[in-house]
Amino acid sequence: MDRAVGQRVVIEPNYACLDCPECARGLTSACTKRSGGDEWGTLGEVLHLARIPYEQPTSAT
């Protein structure tokens, strides 16, 4: 997943562990080890896992 420096992205603030039984079955929204949304700085200028950012549509502001 390539992203350019300064590229605008949106993130999924709650990310799954991808290791638990729920994640193994593809039920990442049911992950019991999910984290992210309640961590300080989640919506600030911080480093996120490369699998988290999605390209921001040009129609979004």
mmCIF file as Biopython writes it, N, C-alpha, C and O atoms, coordinates in Angstrom:
data_model
#
loop_
_atom_site.group_PDB
_atom_site.id
_atom_site.type_symbol
_atom_site.label_atom_id
_atom_site.label_alt_id
_atom_site.label_comp_id
_atom_site.label_asym_id
_atom_site.label_entity_id
_atom_site.label_seq_id
_atom_site.pdbx_PDB_ins_code
_atom_site.Cartn_x
_atom_site.Cartn_y
_atom_site.Cartn_z
_atom_site.occupancy
_atom_site.B_iso_or_equiv
_atom_site.auth_seq_id
_atom_site.auth_asym_id
_atom_site.pdbx_PDB_model_num
ATOM 1   N N  . MET A ? 1  ? 0.851   -1.164  0.000  1.0 0.0 1  A 1 
ATOM 2   C CA . MET A ? 1  ? 0.000   0.000   0.000  1.0 0.0 1  A 1 
ATOM 3   C C  . MET A ? 1  ? 0.897   1.226   0.000  1.0 0.0 1  A 1 
ATOM 4   O O  . MET A ? 1  ? 1.559   1.509   0.998  1.0 0.0 1  A 1 
ATOM 5   N N  . ASP A ? 2  ? 0.926   1.940   -1.082 1.0 0.0 2  A 1 
ATOM 6   C CA . ASP A ? 2  ? 1.784   3.113   -1.187 1.0 0.0 2  A 1 
ATOM 7   C C  . ASP A ? 2  ? 1.005   4.375   -0.862 1.0 0.0 2  A 1 
ATOM 8   O O  . ASP A ? 2  ? -0.106  4.579   -1.351 1.0 0.0 2  A 1 
ATOM 9   N N  . ARG A ? 3  ? 1.592   5.203   -0.048 1.0 0.0 3  A 1 
ATOM 10  C CA . ARG A ? 3  ? 1.031   6.505   0.284  1.0 0.0 3  A 1 
ATOM 11  C C  . ARG A ? 3  ? 2.152   7.522   0.151  1.0 0.0 3  A 1 
ATOM 12  O O  . ARG A ? 3  ? 3.303   7.239   0.483  1.0 0.0 3  A 1 
ATOM 13  N N  . ALA A ? 4  ? 1.811   8.695   -0.331 1.0 0.0 4  A 1 
ATOM 14  C CA . ALA A ? 4  ? 2.798   9.753   -0.482 1.0 0.0 4  A 1 
ATOM 15  C C  . ALA A ? 4  ? 2.812   10.625  0.769  1.0 0.0 4  A 1 
ATOM 16  O O  . ALA A ? 4  ? 1.793   10.779  1.442  1.0 0.0 4  A 1 
ATOM 17  N N  . VAL A ? 5  ? 3.965   11.187  1.069  1.0 0.0 5  A 1 
ATOM 18  C CA . VAL A ? 5  ? 4.065   12.116  2.185  1.0 0.0 5  A 1 
ATOM 19  C C  . VAL A ? 5  ? 3.124   13.278  1.915  1.0 0.0 5  A 1 
ATOM 20  O O  . VAL A ? 5  ? 3.154   13.864  0.833  1.0 0.0 5  A 1 
ATOM 21  N N  . GLY A ? 6  ? 2.296   13.611  2.879  1.0 0.0 6  A 1 
ATOM 22  C CA . GLY A ? 6  ? 1.353   14.708  2.744  1.0 0.0 6  A 1 
ATOM 23  C C  . GLY A ? 6  ? 0.029   14.326  2.110  1.0 0.0 6  A 1 
ATOM 24  O O  . GLY A ? 6  ? -0.883  15.150  2.035  1.0 0.0 6  A 1 
ATOM 25  N N  . GLN A ? 7  ? -0.088  13.090  1.654  1.0 0.0 7  A 1 
ATOM 26  C CA . GLN A ? 7  ? -1.342  12.648  1.042  1.0 0.0 7  A 1 
ATOM 27  C C  . GLN A ? 7  ? -2.429  12.596  2.109  1.0 0.0 7  A 1 
ATOM 28  O O  . GLN A ? 7  ? -2.199  12.110  3.217  1.0 0.0 7  A 1 
ATOM 29  N N  . ARG A ? 8  ? -3.616  13.099  1.769  1.0 0.0 8  A 1 
ATOM 30  C CA . ARG A ? 8  ? -4.729  13.084  2.713  1.0 0.0 8  A 1 
ATOM 31  C C  . ARG A ? 8  ? -5.360  11.698  2.729  1.0 0.0 8  A 1 
ATOM 32  O O  . ARG A ? 8  ? -5.671  11.125  1.685  1.0 0.0 8  A 1 
ATOM 33  N N  . VAL A ? 9  ? -5.538  11.178  3.927  1.0 0.0 9  A 1 
ATOM 34  C CA . VAL A ? 9  ? -6.122  9.851   4.094  1.0 0.0 9  A 1 
ATOM 35  C C  . VAL A ? 9  ? -7.169  9.896   5.203  1.0 0.0 9  A 1 
ATOM 36  O O  . VAL A ? 9  ? -7.219  10.839  5.992  1.0 0.0 9  A 1 
ATOM 37  N N  . VAL A ? 10 ? -7.986  8.880   5.245  1.0 0.0 10 A 1 
ATOM 38  C CA . VAL A ? 10 ? -8.902  8.664   6.364  1.0 0.0 10 A 1 
ATOM 39  C C  . VAL A ? 10 ? -8.493  7.347   7.011  1.0 0.0 10 A 1 
ATOM 40  O O  . VAL A ? 10 ? -7.925  6.474   6.356  1.0 0.0 10 A 1 
ATOM 41  N N  . ILE A ? 11 ? -8.782  7.212   8.288  1.0 0.0 11 A 1 
ATOM 42  C CA . ILE A ? 11 ? -8.378  5.999   8.989  1.0 0.0 11 A 1 
ATOM 43  C C  . ILE A ? 11 ? -9.580  5.298   9.604  1.0 0.0 11 A 1 
ATOM 44  O O  . ILE A ? 11 ? -10.620 5.908   9.851  1.0 0.0 11 A 1 
ATOM 45  N N  . GLU A ? 12 ? -9.412  4.023   9.842  1.0 0.0 12 A 1 
ATOM 46  C CA . GLU A ? 12 ? -10.342 3.254   10.660 1.0 0.0 12 A 1 
ATOM 47  C C  . GLU A ? 12 ? -9.762  3.342   12.061 1.0 0.0 12 A 1 
ATOM 48  O O  . GLU A ? 12 ? -8.737  2.715   12.329 1.0 0.0 12 A 1 
ATOM 49  N N  . PRO A ? 13 ? -10.381 4.100   12.972 1.0 0.0 13 A 1 
ATOM 50  C CA . PRO A ? 13 ? -9.763  4.319   14.278 1.0 0.0 13 A 1 
ATOM 51  C C  . PRO A ? 13 ? -9.724  3.086   15.173 1.0 0.0 13 A 1 
ATOM 52  O O  . PRO A ? 13 ? -8.945  3.042   16.125 1.0 0.0 13 A 1 
ATOM 53  N N  . ASN A ? 14 ? -10.539 2.102   14.889 1.0 0.0 14 A 1 
ATOM 54  C CA . ASN A ? 14 ? -10.524 0.858   15.662 1.0 0.0 14 A 1 
ATOM 55  C C  . ASN A ? 14 ? -9.984  -0.239  14.771 1.0 0.0 14 A 1 
ATOM 56  O O  . ASN A ? 14 ? -10.656 -0.657  13.828 1.0 0.0 14 A 1 
ATOM 57  N N  . TYR A ? 15 ? -8.787  -0.711  15.049 1.0 0.0 15 A 1 
ATOM 58  C CA . TYR A ? 15 ? -8.212  -1.731  14.190 1.0 0.0 15 A 1 
ATOM 59  C C  . TYR A ? 15 ? -8.096  -3.066  14.914 1.0 0.0 15 A 1 
ATOM 60  O O  . TYR A ? 15 ? -7.821  -3.135  16.112 1.0 0.0 15 A 1 
ATOM 61  N N  . ALA A ? 16 ? -8.316  -4.110  14.143 1.0 0.0 16 A 1 
ATOM 62  C CA . ALA A ? 16 ? -8.358  -5.471  14.673 1.0 0.0 16 A 1 
ATOM 63  C C  . ALA A ? 16 ? -6.957  -6.058  14.792 1.0 0.0 16 A 1 
ATOM 64  O O  . ALA A ? 16 ? -6.025  -5.620  14.116 1.0 0.0 16 A 1 
ATOM 65  N N  . CYS A ? 17 ? -6.824  -7.061  15.665 1.0 0.0 17 A 1 
ATOM 66  C CA . CYS A ? 17 ? -5.521  -7.695  15.888 1.0 0.0 17 A 1 
ATOM 67  C C  . CYS A ? 17 ? -5.136  -8.640  14.748 1.0 0.0 17 A 1 
ATOM 68  O O  . CYS A ? 17 ? -3.950  -8.887  14.530 1.0 0.0 17 A 1 
ATOM 69  N N  . LEU A ? 18 ? -6.110  -9.165  14.026 1.0 0.0 18 A 1 
ATOM 70  C CA . LEU A ? 18 ? -5.936  -10.124 12.932 1.0 0.0 18 A 1 
ATOM 71  C C  . LEU A ? 18 ? -5.347  -11.452 13.404 1.0 0.0 18 A 1 
ATOM 72  O O  . LEU A ? 18 ? -4.847  -12.230 12.593 1.0 0.0 18 A 1 
ATOM 73  N N  . ASP A ? 19 ? -5.403  -11.713 14.704 1.0 0.0 19 A 1 
ATOM 74  C CA . ASP A ? 19 ? -4.815  -12.928 15.257 1.0 0.0 19 A 1 
ATOM 75  C C  . ASP A ? 19 ? -5.802  -13.761 16.079 1.0 0.0 19 A 1 
ATOM 76  O O  . ASP A ? 19 ? -5.582  -14.958 16.265 1.0 0.0 19 A 1 
ATOM 77  N N  . CYS A ? 20 ? -6.869  -13.161 16.567 1.0 0.0 20 A 1 
ATOM 78  C CA . CYS A ? 20 ? -7.822  -13.870 17.427 1.0 0.0 20 A 1 
ATOM 79  C C  . CYS A ? 20 ? -8.774  -14.734 16.586 1.0 0.0 20 A 1 
ATOM 80  O O  . CYS A ? 20 ? -8.802  -14.603 15.362 1.0 0.0 20 A 1 
ATOM 81  N N  . PRO A ? 21 ? -9.546  -15.607 17.224 1.0 0.0 21 A 1 
ATOM 82  C CA . PRO A ? 21 ? -10.477 -16.470 16.487 1.0 0.0 21 A 1 
ATOM 83  C C  . PRO A ? 21 ? -11.495 -15.693 15.640 1.0 0.0 21 A 1 
ATOM 84  O O  . PRO A ? 21 ? -11.832 -16.114 14.533 1.0 0.0 21 A 1 
ATOM 85  N N  . GLU A ? 22 ? -11.978 -14.567 16.159 1.0 0.0 22 A 1 
ATOM 86  C CA . GLU A ? 22 ? -12.938 -13.765 15.406 1.0 0.0 22 A 1 
ATOM 87  C C  . GLU A ? 22 ? -12.304 -13.224 14.125 1.0 0.0 22 A 1 
ATOM 88  O O  . GLU A ? 22 ? -12.913 -13.282 13.056 1.0 0.0 22 A 1 
ATOM 89  N N  . CYS A ? 23 ? -11.100 -12.706 14.232 1.0 0.0 23 A 1 
ATOM 90  C CA . CYS A ? 23 ? -10.395 -12.188 13.054 1.0 0.0 23 A 1 
ATOM 91  C C  . CYS A ? 23 ? -10.098 -13.308 12.061 1.0 0.0 23 A 1 
ATOM 92  O O  . CYS A ? 23 ? -10.201 -13.109 10.850 1.0 0.0 23 A 1 
ATOM 93  N N  . ALA A ? 24 ? -9.735  -14.473 12.564 1.0 0.0 24 A 1 
ATOM 94  C CA . ALA A ? 24 ? -9.440  -15.611 11.688 1.0 0.0 24 A 1 
ATOM 95  C C  . ALA A ? 24 ? -10.661 -16.011 10.866 1.0 0.0 24 A 1 
ATOM 96  O O  . ALA A ? 24 ? -10.526 -16.532 9.759  1.0 0.0 24 A 1 
ATOM 97  N N  . ARG A ? 25 ? -11.855 -15.767 11.410 1.0 0.0 25 A 1 
ATOM 98  C CA . ARG A ? 25 ? -13.090 -16.069 10.681 1.0 0.0 25 A 1 
ATOM 99  C C  . ARG A ? 25 ? -13.542 -14.891 9.821  1.0 0.0 25 A 1 
ATOM 100 O O  . ARG A ? 25 ? -14.597 -14.961 9.191  1.0 0.0 25 A 1 
ATOM 101 N N  . GLY A ? 26 ? -12.765 -13.812 9.786  1.0 0.0 26 A 1 
ATOM 102 C CA . GLY A ? 26 ? -13.115 -12.648 8.981  1.0 0.0 26 A 1 
ATOM 103 C C  . GLY A ? 26 ? -14.045 -11.680 9.684  1.0 0.0 26 A 1 
ATOM 104 O O  . GLY A ? 26 ? -14.568 -10.761 9.055  1.0 0.0 26 A 1 
ATOM 105 N N  . LEU A ? 27 ? -14.262 -11.869 10.976 1.0 0.0 27 A 1 
ATOM 106 C CA . LEU A ? 27 ? -15.163 -11.012 11.746 1.0 0.0 27 A 1 
ATOM 107 C C  . LEU A ? 27 ? -14.364 -9.959  12.512 1.0 0.0 27 A 1 
ATOM 108 O O  . LEU A ? 27 ? -14.418 -9.897  13.740 1.0 0.0 27 A 1 
ATOM 109 N N  . THR A ? 28 ? -13.628 -9.139  11.777 1.0 0.0 28 A 1 
ATOM 110 C CA . THR A ? 28 ? -12.734 -8.176  12.423 1.0 0.0 28 A 1 
ATOM 111 C C  . THR A ? 28 ? -13.484 -7.155  13.268 1.0 0.0 28 A 1 
ATOM 112 O O  . THR A ? 28 ? -12.912 -6.612  14.213 1.0 0.0 28 A 1 
ATOM 113 N N  . SER A ? 29 ? -14.742 -6.881  12.959 1.0 0.0 29 A 1 
ATOM 114 C CA . SER A ? 29 ? -15.501 -5.937  13.782 1.0 0.0 29 A 1 
ATOM 115 C C  . SER A ? 29 ? -15.863 -6.543  15.135 1.0 0.0 29 A 1 
ATOM 116 O O  . SER A ? 29 ? -16.273 -5.818  16.042 1.0 0.0 29 A 1 
ATOM 117 N N  . ALA A ? 30 ? -15.720 -7.859  15.287 1.0 0.0 30 A 1 
ATOM 118 C CA . ALA A ? 30 ? -15.994 -8.539  16.555 1.0 0.0 30 A 1 
ATOM 119 C C  . ALA A ? 30 ? -14.703 -8.863  17.310 1.0 0.0 30 A 1 
ATOM 120 O O  . ALA A ? 30 ? -14.736 -9.584  18.308 1.0 0.0 30 A 1 
ATOM 121 N N  . CYS A ? 31 ? -13.590 -8.346  16.852 1.0 0.0 31 A 1 
ATOM 122 C CA . CYS A ? 31 ? -12.295 -8.611  17.483 1.0 0.0 31 A 1 
ATOM 123 C C  . CYS A ? 31 ? -12.318 -8.178  18.951 1.0 0.0 31 A 1 
ATOM 124 O O  . CYS A ? 31 ? -12.660 -7.038  19.266 1.0 0.0 31 A 1 
ATOM 125 N N  . THR A ? 32 ? -11.953 -9.092  19.833 1.0 0.0 32 A 1 
ATOM 126 C CA . THR A ? 32 ? -11.935 -8.774  21.262 1.0 0.0 32 A 1 
ATOM 127 C C  . THR A ? 32 ? -10.655 -8.056  21.675 1.0 0.0 32 A 1 
ATOM 128 O O  . THR A ? 32 ? -10.566 -7.543  22.790 1.0 0.0 32 A 1 
ATOM 129 N N  . LYS A ? 33 ? -9.667  -8.016  20.789 1.0 0.0 33 A 1 
ATOM 130 C CA . LYS A ? 33 ? -8.405  -7.331  21.074 1.0 0.0 33 A 1 
ATOM 131 C C  . LYS A ? 33 ? -8.287  -6.040  20.265 1.0 0.0 33 A 1 
ATOM 132 O O  . LYS A ? 33 ? -7.202  -5.473  20.143 1.0 0.0 33 A 1 
ATOM 133 N N  . ARG A ? 34 ? -9.408  -5.583  19.716 1.0 0.0 34 A 1 
ATOM 134 C CA . ARG A ? 34 ? -9.429  -4.369  18.891 1.0 0.0 34 A 1 
ATOM 135 C C  . ARG A ? 34 ? -8.925  -3.186  19.708 1.0 0.0 34 A 1 
ATOM 136 O O  . ARG A ? 34 ? -9.214  -3.078  20.900 1.0 0.0 34 A 1 
ATOM 137 N N  . SER A ? 35 ? -8.183  -2.314  19.073 1.0 0.0 35 A 1 
ATOM 138 C CA . SER A ? 35 ? -7.666  -1.130  19.754 1.0 0.0 35 A 1 
ATOM 139 C C  . SER A ? 35 ? -7.624  0.036   18.788 1.0 0.0 35 A 1 
ATOM 140 O O  . SER A ? 35 ? -7.895  -0.113  17.597 1.0 0.0 35 A 1 
ATOM 141 N N  . GLY A ? 36 ? -7.279  1.199   19.318 1.0 0.0 36 A 1 
ATOM 142 C CA . GLY A ? 36 ? -7.097  2.361   18.467 1.0 0.0 36 A 1 
ATOM 143 C C  . GLY A ? 36 ? -7.959  3.541   18.834 1.0 0.0 36 A 1 
ATOM 144 O O  . GLY A ? 36 ? -7.424  4.611   19.127 1.0 0.0 36 A 1 
ATOM 145 N N  . GLY A ? 37 ? -9.270  3.396   18.830 1.0 0.0 37 A 1 
ATOM 146 C CA . GLY A ? 37 ? -10.180 4.515   19.029 1.0 0.0 37 A 1 
ATOM 147 C C  . GLY A ? 37 ? -10.099 5.175   20.379 1.0 0.0 37 A 1 
ATOM 148 O O  . GLY A ? 37 ? -10.445 6.348   20.520 1.0 0.0 37 A 1 
ATOM 149 N N  . ASP A ? 38 ? -9.647  4.442   21.377 1.0 0.0 38 A 1 
ATOM 150 C CA . ASP A ? 38 ? -9.576  5.024   22.712 1.0 0.0 38 A 1 
ATOM 151 C C  . ASP A ? 38 ? -8.149  5.375   23.126 1.0 0.0 38 A 1 
ATOM 152 O O  . ASP A ? 38 ? -7.886  5.636   24.300 1.0 0.0 38 A 1 
ATOM 153 N N  . GLU A ? 39 ? -7.230  5.381   22.165 1.0 0.0 39 A 1 
ATOM 154 C CA . GLU A ? 39 ? -5.844  5.733   22.460 1.0 0.0 39 A 1 
ATOM 155 C C  . GLU A ? 39 ? -5.627  7.223   22.226 1.0 0.0 39 A 1 
ATOM 156 O O  . GLU A ? 39 ? -6.161  7.789   21.273 1.0 0.0 39 A 1 
ATOM 157 N N  . TRP A ? 40 ? -4.849  7.854   23.089 1.0 0.0 40 A 1 
ATOM 158 C CA . TRP A ? 40 ? -4.553  9.277   22.942 1.0 0.0 40 A 1 
ATOM 159 C C  . TRP A ? 40 ? -3.908  9.549   21.591 1.0 0.0 40 A 1 
ATOM 160 O O  . TRP A ? 40 ? -2.999  8.828   21.178 1.0 0.0 40 A 1 
ATOM 161 N N  . GLY A ? 41 ? -4.371  10.580  20.903 1.0 0.0 41 A 1 
ATOM 162 C CA . GLY A ? 41 ? -3.785  10.996  19.640 1.0 0.0 41 A 1 
ATOM 163 C C  . GLY A ? 41 ? -4.283  10.247  18.426 1.0 0.0 41 A 1 
ATOM 164 O O  . GLY A ? 41 ? -3.764  10.441  17.327 1.0 0.0 41 A 1 
ATOM 165 N N  . THR A ? 42 ? -5.288  9.385   18.599 1.0 0.0 42 A 1 
ATOM 166 C CA . THR A ? 42 ? -5.773  8.592   17.472 1.0 0.0 42 A 1 
ATOM 167 C C  . THR A ? 42 ? -6.153  9.465   16.286 1.0 0.0 42 A 1 
ATOM 168 O O  . THR A ? 42 ? -5.894  9.099   15.139 1.0 0.0 42 A 1 
ATOM 169 N N  . LEU A ? 43 ? -6.757  10.601  16.545 1.0 0.0 43 A 1 
ATOM 170 C CA . LEU A ? 43 ? -7.196  11.460  15.451 1.0 0.0 43 A 1 
ATOM 171 C C  . LEU A ? 43 ? -6.267  12.647  15.240 1.0 0.0 43 A 1 
ATOM 172 O O  . LEU A ? 43 ? -6.633  13.609  14.565 1.0 0.0 43 A 1 
ATOM 173 N N  . GLY A ? 44 ? -5.080  12.588  15.808 1.0 0.0 44 A 1 
ATOM 174 C CA . GLY A ? 44 ? -4.091  13.633  15.620 1.0 0.0 44 A 1 
ATOM 175 C C  . GLY A ? 44 ? -3.088  13.246  14.553 1.0 0.0 44 A 1 
ATOM 176 O O  . GLY A ? 44 ? -3.328  12.332  13.763 1.0 0.0 44 A 1 
ATOM 177 N N  . GLU A ? 45 ? -1.985  13.931  14.533 1.0 0.0 45 A 1 
ATOM 178 C CA . GLU A ? 45 ? -0.932  13.622  13.572 1.0 0.0 45 A 1 
ATOM 179 C C  . GLU A ? 45 ? -0.038  12.556  14.184 1.0 0.0 45 A 1 
ATOM 180 O O  . GLU A ? 45 ? 0.970   12.857  14.824 1.0 0.0 45 A 1 
ATOM 181 N N  . VAL A ? 46 ? -0.424  11.316  13.976 1.0 0.0 46 A 1 
ATOM 182 C CA . VAL A ? 46 ? 0.303   10.198  14.567 1.0 0.0 46 A 1 
ATOM 183 C C  . VAL A ? 46 ? 0.534   9.124   13.525 1.0 0.0 46 A 1 
ATOM 184 O O  . VAL A ? 46 ? -0.046  9.153   12.440 1.0 0.0 46 A 1 
ATOM 185 N N  . LEU A ? 47 ? 1.381   8.186   13.866 1.0 0.0 47 A 1 
ATOM 186 C CA . LEU A ? 47 ? 1.690   7.059   13.001 1.0 0.0 47 A 1 
ATOM 187 C C  . LEU A ? 47 ? 0.627   5.981   13.165 1.0 0.0 47 A 1 
ATOM 188 O O  . LEU A ? 47 ? 0.289   5.606   14.287 1.0 0.0 47 A 1 
ATOM 189 N N  . HIS A ? 48 ? 0.101   5.483   12.052 1.0 0.0 48 A 1 
ATOM 190 C CA . HIS A ? 48 ? -0.866  4.389   12.072 1.0 0.0 48 A 1 
ATOM 191 C C  . HIS A ? 48 ? -0.317  3.236   11.251 1.0 0.0 48 A 1 
ATOM 192 O O  . HIS A ? 48 ? 0.560   3.427   10.410 1.0 0.0 48 A 1 
ATOM 193 N N  . LEU A ? 49 ? -0.829  2.051   11.493 1.0 0.0 49 A 1 
ATOM 194 C CA . LEU A ? 49 ? -0.431  0.888   10.706 1.0 0.0 49 A 1 
ATOM 195 C C  . LEU A ? 49 ? -0.710  1.133   9.233  1.0 0.0 49 A 1 
ATOM 196 O O  . LEU A ? 49 ? -1.692  1.793   8.891  1.0 0.0 49 A 1 
ATOM 197 N N  . ALA A ? 50 ? 0.128   0.617   8.368  1.0 0.0 50 A 1 
ATOM 198 C CA . ALA A ? 50 ? -0.021  0.851   6.928  1.0 0.0 50 A 1 
ATOM 199 C C  . ALA A ? 50 ? -1.334  0.315   6.382  1.0 0.0 50 A 1 
ATOM 200 O O  . ALA A ? 50 ? -1.824  0.811   5.368  1.0 0.0 50 A 1 
ATOM 201 N N  . ARG A ? 51 ? -1.914  -0.688  7.033  1.0 0.0 51 A 1 
ATOM 202 C CA . ARG A ? 51 ? -3.167  -1.243  6.524  1.0 0.0 51 A 1 
ATOM 203 C C  . ARG A ? 51 ? -4.375  -0.403  6.918  1.0 0.0 51 A 1 
ATOM 204 O O  . ARG A ? 51 ? -5.484  -0.681  6.463  1.0 0.0 51 A 1 
ATOM 205 N N  . ILE A ? 52 ? -4.189  0.612   7.749  1.0 0.0 52 A 1 
ATOM 206 C CA . ILE A ? 52 ? -5.307  1.404   8.248  1.0 0.0 52 A 1 
ATOM 207 C C  . ILE A ? 52 ? -5.743  2.525   7.301  1.0 0.0 52 A 1 
ATOM 208 O O  . ILE A ? 52 ? -6.943  2.647   7.055  1.0 0.0 52 A 1 
ATOM 209 N N  . PRO A ? 53 ? -4.838  3.357   6.750  1.0 0.0 53 A 1 
ATOM 210 C CA . PRO A ? 53 ? -5.295  4.513   5.965  1.0 0.0 53 A 1 
ATOM 211 C C  . PRO A ? 53 ? -5.930  4.140   4.629  1.0 0.0 53 A 1 
ATOM 212 O O  . PRO A ? 53 ? -5.479  3.234   3.928  1.0 0.0 53 A 1 
ATOM 213 N N  . TYR A ? 54 ? -6.982  4.864   4.308  1.0 0.0 54 A 1 
ATOM 214 C CA . TYR A ? 54 ? -7.629  4.759   3.003  1.0 0.0 54 A 1 
ATOM 215 C C  . TYR A ? 54 ? -7.493  6.114   2.331  1.0 0.0 54 A 1 
ATOM 216 O O  . TYR A ? 54 ? -7.569  7.150   2.992  1.0 0.0 54 A 1 
ATOM 217 N N  . GLU A ? 55 ? -7.293  6.113   1.032  1.0 0.0 55 A 1 
ATOM 218 C CA . GLU A ? 55 ? -7.168  7.372   0.312  1.0 0.0 55 A 1 
ATOM 219 C C  . GLU A ? 55 ? -8.439  8.190   0.490  1.0 0.0 55 A 1 
ATOM 220 O O  . GLU A ? 55 ? -9.546  7.674   0.335  1.0 0.0 55 A 1 
ATOM 221 N N  . GLN A ? 56 ? -8.274  9.468   0.817  1.0 0.0 56 A 1 
ATOM 222 C CA . GLN A ? 56 ? -9.434  10.341  1.001  1.0 0.0 56 A 1 
ATOM 223 C C  . GLN A ? 56 ? -9.994  10.717  -0.361 1.0 0.0 56 A 1 
ATOM 224 O O  . GLN A ? 56 ? -9.245  11.169  -1.227 1.0 0.0 56 A 1 
ATOM 225 N N  . PRO A ? 57 ? -11.294 10.541  -0.570 1.0 0.0 57 A 1 
ATOM 226 C CA . PRO A ? 57 ? -11.892 10.933  -1.845 1.0 0.0 57 A 1 
ATOM 227 C C  . PRO A ? 57 ? -11.743 12.439  -2.063 1.0 0.0 57 A 1 
ATOM 228 O O  . PRO A ? 57 ? -11.769 13.209  -1.102 1.0 0.0 57 A 1 
ATOM 229 N N  . THR A ? 58 ? -11.592 12.851  -3.285 1.0 0.0 58 A 1 
ATOM 230 C CA . THR A ? 58 ? -11.436 14.277  -3.576 1.0 0.0 58 A 1 
ATOM 231 C C  . THR A ? 58 ? -12.696 15.058  -3.233 1.0 0.0 58 A 1 
ATOM 232 O O  . THR A ? 58 ? -12.633 16.272  -3.038 1.0 0.0 58 A 1 
ATOM 233 N N  . SER A ? 59 ? -13.836 14.384  -3.156 1.0 0.0 59 A 1 
ATOM 234 C CA . SER A ? 59 ? -15.087 15.066  -2.824 1.0 0.0 59 A 1 
ATOM 235 C C  . SER A ? 59 ? -15.206 15.366  -1.333 1.0 0.0 59 A 1 
ATOM 236 O O  . SER A ? 59 ? -16.058 16.161  -0.936 1.0 0.0 59 A 1 
ATOM 237 N N  . ALA A ? 60 ? -14.370 14.749  -0.502 1.0 0.0 60 A 1 
ATOM 238 C CA . ALA A ? 60 ? -14.410 14.977  0.945  1.0 0.0 60 A 1 
ATOM 239 C C  . ALA A ? 60 ? -13.549 16.173  1.304  1.0 0.0 60 A 1 
ATOM 240 O O  . ALA A ? 60 ? -12.529 16.431  0.667  1.0 0.0 60 A 1 
ATOM 241 N N  . THR A ? 61 ? -13.967 16.900  2.327  1.0 0.0 61 A 1 
ATOM 242 C CA . THR A ? 61 ? -13.182 18.057  2.769  1.0 0.0 61 A 1 
ATOM 243 C C  . THR A ? 61 ? -12.671 17.856  4.169  1.0 0.0 61 A 1 
ATOM 244 O O  . THR A ? 61 ? -11.989 18.728  4.709  1.0 0.0 61 A 1 
#
